[in-house]
């Protein structure tokens, strides 16, 4: 077990976290679009070619922190194509 996880579990057990400091669960999805929307290919063909690279849940204090955490999940093979990626985040309900 890594040190950060062990520390987090310790704090949770001790109840030392304030209510405002608690992290919330967020859904995220990373979408890869091989054609840029501004190429004139049309929205329909762009949507047909889009693929989901990754999706899941992250724990974060707010939506911006969740977006950063989700962006860290971008696969190494696609990090050179950031202009063709979208990171979408929403609160988990």
C-alpha angles and dihedrals in degrees: 000000000000121000095245093054092046090051092049092050090049092053092048092051093048093050092227095138118099120228091248091053095055118116122236128215118252131187115225136185130187113209125194118205112189093197120053113235091234094062092086094244089127131244095268096057090044091054092047091055097044118110134190111240098182141353136175146104131304132185115228142149094240143356095271092054089047090052091052092048091049092048088057087061093064107124115252091239092064102041092099091059101056092140088067097048130090125196113201121188132182135167114270111243 
